[in-house]
Amino acid sequence: MASDHPGYERLVDELSVLFSARAPPFLYVHDPVSSRTTAAVINRVLSSLAHSSDASSRVTYAQINAVACLSPRILYDTVLNQLVQWQVKWEDGCANWGGDSDQRWNQNLDGFLHGLKAVHSFISQRHAPNSDAKGKSKEADADVAVEEGQIVIVVEHAERLQDRMPDLVVPLTRLAELARLDLSMIFVSEVPWEEIRPPFGGSPDPYYVDVAPLDRPALLSRLESVFHDISSLPEHRDAVTPYHPSLRPLYFRFLEVLVDSCSLYVQDASELQYIAAARWPGFVQPVLDAHRHRPDSDVDMVGNDSYGVKTPTEDVRMRLIRIFKPTFKAALESLYPRLDHAASWAASHEPEANLLAKPASETQPLADDGEVEVGDGRMADLPQMSKFILVAAYIASTNPHTSDLRMFGRGLDEKKRRRRVNRVSAKTGPTKLPQRVVGPSPFPLDRLIAILGALLEDNDADQRPPAPEYLIPGEYTDMETSRVGIYSTIVELADVGLLHRNSGAEKLDGATFKCGVSYDTASALAQQLDVPFNDLLWDPA
């Protein structure tokens, strides 16, 4: 069973061992990355145990989502209906299970406990032998109790209970004690138990299960298993589609690039699969076009078309990766917050027809908006403050930190000092390459803010609206550079790759960055801002 859930083998084995006998009455499963996927894995494990041939490990379970439980009555009815596999039908007036009884089991907690006991009796009758019950021995009664199995209730997004129904958290964690049944409650949440634990020790300590984030091999295995399931269907196996079985090696290479590009921002396998479903049809479309326009002599050795798709060569794979890799982050930005549907996004970002028929020198990488990137045209849409930040970042990555005071320092006359004059040295030795040739050097966030303030004071102060409340020179600029929007813009530029983080992504305090744009791009941005770019570089040669 564990092999069917790549990356979750430890969770599957642990749950299987726990429910092989009798699981603890309260379990807490913590997954900070993908609690929805973890809940789906738990559902698959419990479903397998519910249909197990071994009566000693058989369970009866219900799984609810705390997001959908807007009131305690909805929670009670959902749990009871799922335990007895009752389907609410419109023709029956949407009646819940046991609607003919005199007692309403969704009225309060006491009624819900009586409803659980009624469910237990119903399950006992369902698993009871068909023979006459008269004359049964105590051993036979014990066997019937074993065959009943354990009742399991899974609550997904359990942290929502603390916000909507805080009075139910303690009773649910002690449900086995209150109902006096062989019952196990499982909370699945993205937050640790310490954050939602009721005060004063009202809840017992749970059996804690911590689910670690999936590593790169586990992510690839889980994403590839989806392609295997889809390609095994007859409509994809017998026709030329993006999910033809012969395209599996290409799909794996596609997943490697996708995970490397997006796993820094999203570690949820289901979210990555959603992005892959949106980008894969366009990625494989040139291969399918080349297959459909192949010569008649290449159809089949005996002249028959067997719908075989030839696996592309390594050169074609690298060419496709070079063309489509820049669009992965664009798909992530649109699909992760669900701003667009995956099928709609894929239809609006289809590549041009017969893309592989063109020479490799004529095909350029696709930009983030799905169009071919030409020069620095996509930079023109950036906000003005983002352009200033990128120019300041390039200066910080190129100039030595000891030159900042000379380049941007001010004297009593409020005039900016000129950069030093380059003089030819008579010393002989190896020639030192300019910093812009060597590559960007890291700089701290405080230095970036300081250079940004100098650029704004010299090139943007005259265009601001009047602010008579600021009397000290530079006070308005200091206020602008200390806004939260400046720091959020820096984070957004780092997320899209225009700035490169040189430190951890947990916090901005003490963070270091590198500039992610070239000299030509920074020069073009400075020209749009009317900034004397070359005069601000310590070594522009």
Secondary structure per residue as TSV (DSSP state, phi and psi in degrees):
chain	resnum	aa	ss	phi	psi
A	1	M	-	360.0	-35.7
A	2	A	G	-65.2	-31.1
A	3	S	G	-68.0	-18.2
A	4	D	G	-79.7	-7.1
A	5	H	S	-129.6	80.4
A	6	P	T	-59.7	133.5
A	7	G	T	88.8	-15.9
A	8	Y	-	-117.4	25.1
A	9	E	H	-62.3	-40.3
A	10	R	H	-65.8	-42.3
A	11	L	H	-63.9	-43.2
A	12	V	H	-63.9	-44.4
A	13	D	H	-65.1	-39.3
A	14	E	H	-67.0	-42.8
A	15	L	H	-66.7	-38.7
A	16	S	H	-63.4	-39.7
A	17	V	H	-68.7	-41.2
A	18	L	H	-63.6	-43.6
A	19	F	H	-88.9	0.4
A	20	S	H	-69.5	-26.4
A	21	A	S	-115.0	-95.1
A	22	R	-	-142.1	119.1
A	23	A	-	-74.8	159.2
A	24	P	-	-60.6	156.0
A	25	P	S	-69.4	-17.8
A	26	F	E	-144.3	119.6
A	27	L	E	-119.9	143.6
A	28	Y	E	-125.5	115.7
A	29	V	E	-104.9	118.2
A	30	H	E	-110.2	119.5
A	31	D	-	-132.0	103.1
A	32	P	S	-74.3	-11.9
A	33	V	S	-103.4	-50.8
A	34	S	-	-142.6	74.2
A	35	S	H	-68.1	-28.3
A	36	R	H	-66.4	-41.9
A	37	T	H	-66.6	-39.8
A	38	T	H	-62.6	-40.9
A	39	A	H	-64.0	-36.6
A	40	A	H	-66.3	-37.9
A	41	V	H	-65.7	-42.2
A	42	I	H	-61.9	-38.8
A	43	N	H	-62.0	-42.2
A	44	R	H	-65.7	-39.3
A	45	V	H	-65.8	-46.2
A	46	L	H	-66.4	-35.3
A	47	S	H	-64.9	-37.4
A	48	S	H	-67.3	-39.0
A	49	L	H	-69.8	-32.2
A	50	A	H	-66.5	-29.8
A	51	H	T	-103.3	19.0
A	52	S	-	-71.2	146.0
A	53	S	S	-76.2	-18.5
A	54	D	-	-84.1	111.2
A	55	A	G	-66.6	-24.5
A	56	S	G	-71.1	-24.8
A	57	S	G	-109.3	12.2
A	58	R	-	-76.8	140.9
A	59	V	E	-128.3	159.1
A	60	T	E	-120.4	119.9
A	61	Y	E	-130.0	160.0
A	62	A	E	-138.5	138.8
A	63	Q	E	-127.3	123.2
A	64	I	E	-124.2	159.7
A	65	N	E	-110.3	121.1
A	66	A	T	-65.5	-20.4
A	67	V	T	-66.4	-37.3
A	68	A	T	-83.5	-12.5
A	69	C	-	-88.8	91.2
A	70	L	-	-80.3	-15.6
A	71	S	S	-149.8	161.6
A	72	P	H	-59.8	-34.0
A	73	R	H	-62.7	-40.6
A	74	I	H	-63.1	-40.3
A	75	L	H	-63.4	-47.1
A	76	Y	H	-61.5	-49.2
A	77	D	H	-63.9	-39.6
A	78	T	H	-64.5	-42.1
A	79	V	H	-65.5	-48.7
A	80	L	H	-65.2	-40.5
A	81	N	H	-65.6	-39.0
A	82	Q	H	-71.7	-34.6
A	83	L	H	-64.0	-35.4
A	84	V	T	-100.5	6.3
A	85	Q	T	57.4	46.2
A	86	W	-	-93.2	127.3
A	87	Q	-	-99.7	120.6
A	88	V	-	-75.1	125.8
A	89	K	-	-119.6	145.6
A	90	W	T	-68.0	-34.7
A	91	E	T	-65.3	-26.9
A	92	D	T	-93.5	13.7
A	93	G	T	77.3	20.9
A	94	C	S	56.3	39.8
A	95	A	-	-77.1	141.8
A	96	N	-	-83.7	169.9
A	97	W	T	-66.0	137.5
A	98	G	T	75.7	23.3
A	99	G	T	-67.9	-19.5
A	100	D	T	-81.4	-10.5
A	101	S	S	-75.4	161.8
A	102	D	S	-74.0	-26.9
A	103	Q	S	-97.6	135.5
A	104	R	-	-92.2	116.6
A	105	W	T	-82.4	-5.0
A	106	N	T	-105.1	11.6
A	107	Q	S	-72.4	-43.4
A	108	N	S	-158.7	-176.2
A	109	L	H	-65.0	-37.8
A	110	D	H	-63.6	-41.1
A	111	G	H	-65.2	-35.6
A	112	F	H	-64.7	-38.4
A	113	L	H	-64.7	-40.4
A	114	H	H	-65.6	-35.4
A	115	G	H	-65.2	-37.3
A	116	L	H	-63.8	-38.3
A	117	K	H	-67.3	-36.3
A	118	A	H	-66.1	-37.6
A	119	V	H	-64.3	-40.0
A	120	H	H	-63.4	-40.4
A	121	S	H	-65.7	-38.7
A	122	F	H	-63.6	-41.5
A	123	I	H	-67.5	-37.7
A	124	S	H	-62.9	-41.0
A	125	Q	H	-68.4	-33.1
A	126	R	H	-70.6	-33.8
A	127	H	H	-94.8	-0.2
A	128	A	S	-70.7	149.3
A	129	P	-	-64.2	157.6
A	130	N	S	-79.5	-13.6
A	131	S	S	-72.6	169.5
A	132	D	-	-65.7	135.6
A	133	A	-	-77.8	-10.1
A	134	K	T	-72.4	142.4
A	135	G	T	76.0	17.7
A	136	K	-	-72.9	145.0
A	137	S	-	-87.5	170.8
A	138	K	H	-66.2	-32.1
A	139	E	H	-65.7	-38.4
A	140	A	H	-66.2	-39.3
A	141	D	H	-62.6	-36.7
A	142	A	H	-66.6	-37.5
A	143	D	H	-63.7	-40.0
A	144	V	H	-63.1	-38.9
A	145	A	H	-63.6	-36.8
A	146	V	H	-67.2	-40.9
A	147	E	H	-68.5	-20.6
A	148	E	H	-65.0	-31.6
A	149	G	-	76.7	-169.7
A	150	Q	E	-109.4	142.7
A	151	I	E	-87.9	129.6
A	152	V	E	-125.4	131.7
A	153	I	E	-122.1	122.6
A	154	V	E	-109.1	129.3
A	155	V	E	-115.3	110.4
A	156	E	E	-85.9	145.8
A	157	H	S	54.3	54.2
A	158	A	T	-65.9	-19.0
A	159	E	H	-64.9	-21.1
A	160	R	H	-70.1	-22.1
A	161	L	H	-63.7	-33.9
A	162	Q	H	-65.6	-27.4
A	163	D	H	-88.8	-40.0
A	164	R	H	-96.5	-41.8
A	165	M	-	-133.2	66.2
A	166	P	G	-63.7	-25.2
A	167	D	G	-71.9	-14.4
A	168	L	G	-93.4	-10.6
A	169	V	H	-63.3	-49.2
A	170	V	H	-64.9	-47.8
A	171	P	H	-60.5	-36.2
A	172	L	H	-68.9	-37.7
A	173	T	H	-70.3	-21.6
A	174	R	T	-110.4	26.4
A	175	L	H	-64.6	-38.8
A	176	A	H	-63.8	-36.1
A	177	E	H	-72.0	-39.2
A	178	L	H	-73.6	-41.4
A	179	A	H	-83.0	-15.9
A	180	R	T	55.9	48.2
A	181	L	S	-127.7	161.7
A	182	D	S	-78.1	88.0
A	183	L	E	-134.3	147.6
A	184	S	E	-132.3	128.1
A	185	M	E	-104.7	130.8
A	186	I	E	-120.4	121.1
A	187	F	E	-100.4	129.3
A	188	V	E	-117.0	123.8
A	189	S	E	-148.9	158.7
A	190	E	S	-88.6	-13.2
A	191	V	S	-108.6	150.7
A	192	P	-	-68.1	161.7
A	193	W	H	-65.1	-29.8
A	194	E	H	-62.5	-25.9
A	195	E	H	-81.5	-22.9
A	196	I	H	-117.1	6.2
A	197	R	-	-62.5	128.7
A	198	P	-	-64.3	148.6
A	199	P	G	-72.9	167.7
A	200	F	G	61.7	24.3
A	201	G	G	64.9	33.6
A	202	G	-	-69.1	-30.3
A	203	S	S	-105.6	146.9
A	204	P	-	-72.0	161.4
A	205	D	-	-71.0	127.9
A	206	P	-	-82.4	164.7
A	207	Y	E	-78.1	109.4
A	208	Y	E	-90.1	128.1
A	209	V	E	-121.4	116.5
A	210	D	E	-103.8	119.3
A	211	V	-	-96.4	118.3
A	212	A	-	-78.7	151.7
A	213	P	-	-61.2	149.1
A	214	L	-	-71.5	137.1
A	215	D	-	-82.6	178.9
A	216	R	H	-62.4	-47.1
A	217	P	H	-60.4	-37.8
A	218	A	H	-68.4	-38.8
A	219	L	H	-61.9	-45.2
A	220	L	H	-63.7	-41.8
A	221	S	H	-64.6	-40.6
A	222	R	H	-69.4	-39.5
A	223	L	H	-70.1	-37.5
A	224	E	H	-69.8	-30.8
A	225	S	H	-63.7	-28.9
A	226	V	H	-67.0	-42.5
A	227	F	H	-63.0	-37.9
A	228	H	H	-63.5	-40.3
A	229	D	H	-67.3	-39.8
A	230	I	H	-72.7	-42.0
A	231	S	H	-69.3	-17.8
A	232	S	T	-78.5	-9.1
A	233	L	S	-72.8	147.8
A	234	P	H	-61.3	-36.0
A	235	E	H	-67.4	-21.5
A	236	H	H	-99.5	-24.1
A	237	R	H	-79.6	-29.2
A	238	D	S	-104.9	7.2
A	239	A	S	-143.7	163.4
A	240	V	-	-84.1	102.2
A	241	T	-	-132.9	166.8
A	242	P	T	-60.7	-14.8
A	243	Y	T	-112.9	34.3
A	244	H	-	-68.9	140.7
A	245	P	G	-56.9	-31.4
A	246	S	G	-69.6	-12.7
A	247	L	G	-91.7	7.3
A	248	R	H	-62.7	-42.9
A	249	P	H	-59.9	-39.5
A	250	L	H	-66.7	-37.4
A	251	Y	H	-64.5	-36.4
A	252	F	H	-66.9	-40.7
A	253	R	H	-64.7	-37.4
A	254	F	H	-61.9	-41.7
A	255	L	H	-66.3	-37.4
A	256	E	H	-59.1	-45.7
A	257	V	H	-68.5	-39.7
A	258	L	H	-63.0	-45.7
A	259	V	H	-66.1	-41.5
A	260	D	H	-64.2	-31.4
A	261	S	H	-84.1	-33.2
A	262	C	H	-114.9	-14.2
A	263	S	T	-68.3	-18.1
A	264	L	T	-67.5	-27.2
A	265	Y	T	-103.9	-32.7
A	266	V	-	-134.5	125.1
A	267	Q	-	-109.2	-0.5
A	268	D	-	-76.9	122.9
A	269	A	H	-64.3	-35.0
A	270	S	H	-68.0	-36.4
A	271	E	H	-68.9	-40.7
A	272	L	H	-65.1	-35.8
A	273	Q	H	-66.2	-34.7
A	274	Y	H	-65.4	-40.3
A	275	I	H	-68.4	-40.0
A	276	A	H	-63.4	-38.6
A	277	A	H	-65.3	-28.0
A	278	A	H	-83.5	-29.4
A	279	R	H	-99.9	-24.5
A	280	W	H	-64.8	-42.9
A	281	P	H	-57.7	-40.8
A	282	G	H	-71.7	-33.2
A	283	F	H	-65.9	-40.0
A	284	V	H	-91.4	-8.2
A	285	Q	H	-58.2	-43.4
A	286	P	H	-59.5	-34.2
A	287	V	H	-68.0	-41.6
A	288	L	H	-67.6	-36.3
A	289	D	H	-64.1	-41.3
A	290	A	H	-65.9	-32.9
A	291	H	H	-70.1	-39.1
A	292	R	H	-71.9	-26.9
A	293	H	T	-103.0	22.5
A	294	R	-	-71.9	156.1
A	295	P	-	-62.7	154.4
A	296	D	G	-63.2	-28.0
A	297	S	G	-71.0	-17.7
A	298	D	G	-96.8	6.0
A	299	V	S	-65.7	-50.2
A	300	D	-	-163.8	156.4
A	301	M	T	-64.7	-29.3
A	302	V	T	-108.8	10.7
A	303	G	S	89.0	10.4
A	304	N	-	-106.7	144.3
A	305	D	-	-92.1	108.2
A	306	S	-	-101.4	15.8
A	307	Y	-	58.4	30.3
A	308	G	-	-85.3	125.6
A	309	V	-	-98.1	120.8
A	310	K	-	-73.8	133.5
A	311	T	-	-67.0	128.2
A	312	P	-	-65.2	156.1
A	313	T	-	-73.4	172.0
A	314	E	H	-65.7	-34.3
A	315	D	H	-64.6	-39.6
A	316	V	H	-67.6	-38.9
A	317	R	H	-61.7	-47.3
A	318	M	H	-64.9	-34.0
A	319	R	H	-67.3	-42.5
A	320	L	H	-65.2	-40.3
A	321	I	H	-63.7	-40.8
A	322	R	H	-65.7	-34.5
A	323	I	H	-76.5	-42.1
A	324	F	H	-99.2	-12.5
A	325	K	T	-58.7	-40.7
A	326	P	T	-63.4	-16.2
A	327	T	H	-88.1	-7.2
A	328	F	H	-66.5	-42.3
A	329	K	H	-68.5	-33.2
A	330	A	H	-64.7	-40.1
A	331	A	H	-65.2	-37.2
A	332	L	H	-63.8	-43.2
A	333	E	H	-66.6	-30.2
A	334	S	H	-89.1	-33.2
A	335	L	H	-98.1	-26.8
A	336	Y	T	-66.9	-43.5
A	337	P	T	-83.2	8.9
A	338	R	T	59.8	42.5
A	339	L	S	-77.3	-17.1
A	340	D	S	-149.4	154.1
A	341	H	-	-79.4	146.8
A	342	A	H	-62.0	-43.7
A	343	A	H	-67.3	-39.2
A	344	S	H	-66.8	-39.7
A	345	W	H	-65.6	-41.4
A	346	A	H	-65.3	-38.1
A	347	A	H	-68.2	-33.9
A	348	S	H	-83.7	-7.3
A	349	H	T	-123.6	37.2
A	350	E	-	-71.9	141.7
A	351	P	-	-73.9	166.1
A	352	E	-	-66.9	155.4
A	353	A	T	-67.9	144.5
A	354	N	T	52.5	50.4
A	355	L	G	-66.4	-36.7
A	356	L	G	-76.6	-11.8
A	357	A	G	-74.0	-20.0
A	358	K	S	-80.1	153.8
A	359	P	-	-61.5	150.5
A	360	A	G	-63.4	-28.9
A	361	S	G	-70.7	-19.3
A	362	E	G	-95.1	-8.7
A	363	T	-	-98.7	130.0
A	364	Q	-	-114.9	156.3
A	365	P	-	-60.0	145.6
A	366	L	B	-77.9	138.9
A	367	A	-	-77.1	177.9
A	368	D	T	-64.9	-23.1
A	369	D	T	-93.8	7.9
A	370	G	S	91.7	-4.4
A	371	E	S	-101.6	161.6
A	372	V	B	-70.6	129.6
A	373	E	-	-80.1	125.4
A	374	V	-	-122.1	114.1
A	375	G	T	60.3	-135.1
A	376	D	T	-112.2	31.6
A	377	G	G	-63.2	-34.6
A	378	R	G	-73.7	-16.0
A	379	M	G	-74.1	-19.4
A	380	A	G	-66.2	-21.2
A	381	D	G	-86.3	-3.6
A	382	L	S	-69.9	148.1
A	383	P	-	-63.1	158.9
A	384	Q	H	-63.1	-39.0
A	385	M	H	-65.4	-36.1
A	386	S	H	-65.1	-37.2
A	387	K	H	-65.0	-42.6
A	388	F	H	-61.6	-39.8
A	389	I	H	-65.2	-40.7
A	390	L	H	-67.8	-39.1
A	391	V	H	-64.4	-43.5
A	392	A	H	-63.8	-37.1
A	393	A	H	-66.6	-38.2
A	394	Y	H	-67.0	-40.7
A	395	I	H	-63.7	-41.2
A	396	A	H	-67.3	-31.9
A	397	S	H	-81.3	-19.1
A	398	T	H	-102.6	-44.1
A	399	N	S	-78.8	144.3
A	400	P	-	-68.7	150.5
A	401	H	G	-67.0	-22.3
A	402	T	G	-73.2	-11.9
A	403	S	G	-93.3	-4.7
A	404	D	H	-63.2	-41.9
A	405	L	H	-66.4	-36.2
A	406	R	H	-72.8	-34.8
A	407	M	H	-81.3	-37.7
A	408	F	H	-120.1	-2.1
A	409	G	-	-69.9	155.0
A	410	R	B	-127.8	144.4
A	411	G	-	-98.2	-163.4
A	412	L	T	-70.9	-23.6
A	413	D	T	-85.7	7.1
A	414	E	-	58.5	26.6
A	415	K	-	-106.7	139.7
A	416	K	B	-73.1	137.4
A	417	R	-	-72.7	148.1
A	418	R	-	-80.4	151.0
A	419	R	-	-71.6	158.4
A	420	R	-	-64.1	152.1
A	421	V	-	-85.8	129.6
A	422	N	-	-73.7	120.7
A	423	R	-	-114.8	144.2
A	424	V	-	-75.2	124.9
A	425	S	-	-87.6	142.7
A	426	A	-	-84.1	-6.1
A	427	K	-	-74.1	146.0
A	428	T	-	-103.0	151.2
A	429	G	S	157.3	-177.6
A	430	P	-	-65.4	138.6
A	431	T	-	-75.5	130.4
A	432	K	-	-86.0	126.9
A	433	L	-	-73.5	146.8
A	434	P	-	-60.5	153.4
A	435	Q	H	-64.2	-33.1
A	436	R	H	-70.7	-17.0
A	437	V	H	-86.1	-38.8
A	438	V	H	-66.3	-39.0
A	439	G	-	130.2	165.2
A	440	P	-	-69.7	143.4
A	441	S	-	-104.7	150.6
A	442	P	-	-71.9	154.2
A	443	F	E	-144.4	149.1
A	444	P	E	-77.3	163.2
A	445	L	H	-65.4	-36.6
A	446	D	H	-62.7	-37.7
A	447	R	H	-67.6	-38.7
A	448	L	H	-62.1	-42.9
A	449	I	H	-64.9	-38.2
A	450	A	H	-66.1	-44.8
A	451	I	H	-66.5	-38.3
A	452	L	H	-61.3	-42.0
A	453	G	H	-62.6	-38.7
A	454	A	H	-66.2	-40.3
A	455	L	H	-65.1	-43.1
A	456	L	H	-65.8	-39.0
A	457	E	H	-66.6	-35.0
A	458	D	H	-88.1	-24.5
A	459	N	H	-126.0	-4.3
A	460	D	T	-131.4	-8.8
A	461	A	G	-66.0	-33.0
A	462	D	G	-73.6	-17.6
A	463	Q	G	-97.4	-0.4
A	464	R	S	-82.7	156.8
A	465	P	-	-67.2	152.7
A	466	P	-	-63.0	139.3
A	467	A	-	-137.8	83.7
A	468	P	T	-67.3	-13.2
A	469	E	T	-74.0	-16.3
A	470	Y	-	-96.9	109.7
A	471	L	-	-99.8	-30.2
A	472	I	S	-82.4	133.8
A	473	P	T	-59.5	131.7
A	474	G	T	87.2	-6.2
A	475	E	H	-68.1	-38.2
A	476	Y	H	-62.8	-42.6
A	477	T	H	-66.5	-39.6
A	478	D	H	-62.0	-37.1
A	479	M	H	-66.6	-40.4
A	480	E	H	-66.7	-41.7
A	481	T	H	-75.2	-14.2
A	482	S	T	-94.6	3.6
A	483	R	S	-71.0	153.5
A	484	V	H	-66.1	-30.7
A	485	G	H	-61.4	-30.6
A	486	I	H	-65.1	-45.3
A	487	Y	H	-69.0	-38.1
A	488	S	H	-66.9	-34.5
A	489	T	H	-66.0	-38.8
A	490	I	H	-63.5	-41.0
A	491	V	H	-64.9	-40.8
A	492	E	H	-65.0	-40.6
A	493	L	H	-64.9	-34.3
A	494	A	H	-70.7	-34.4
A	495	D	H	-67.9	-34.4
A	496	V	T	-89.9	1.1
A	497	G	T	91.9	3.3
A	498	L	S	-79.5	-21.3
A	499	L	E	-124.2	143.3
A	500	H	E	-110.4	126.1
A	501	R	E	-72.7	132.7
A	502	N	S	-107.0	6.3
A	503	S	S	-138.9	-176.4
A	504	G	-	-65.5	155.9
A	505	A	S	-93.1	9.8
A	506	E	S	-73.9	-37.0
A	507	K	-	-149.7	162.8
A	508	L	S	-91.9	-20.7
A	509	D	T	-65.1	115.1
A	510	G	T	80.2	11.1
A	511	A	-	-73.2	150.8
A	512	T	E	-123.4	149.6
A	513	F	E	-134.8	167.1
A	514	K	E	-129.4	148.9
A	515	C	E	-73.3	137.7
A	516	G	-	-108.2	8.4
A	517	V	S	-111.9	157.3
A	518	S	-	-83.3	174.6
A	519	Y	H	-63.7	-41.8
A	520	D	H	-63.3	-41.4
A	521	T	H	-66.5	-45.7
A	522	A	H	-63.4	-37.9
A	523	S	H	-65.9	-39.9
A	524	A	H	-66.3	-39.4
A	525	L	H	-65.1	-42.4
A	526	A	H	-63.4	-35.2
A	527	Q	H	-66.5	-38.5
A	528	Q	H	-64.9	-31.5
A	529	L	H	-89.9	-2.3
A	530	D	T	61.3	44.0
A	531	V	-	-103.6	128.8
A	532	P	-	-70.2	87.1
A	533	F	H	-66.2	-51.0
A	534	N	H	-64.5	-29.0
A	535	D	H	-70.5	-18.6
A	536	L	H	-94.7	-9.6
A	537	L	-	-87.2	135.8
A	538	W	S	-70.7	-34.6
A	539	D	-	-139.2	82.3
A	540	P	-	-76.0	-9.4
A	541	A	-	-69.8	360.0
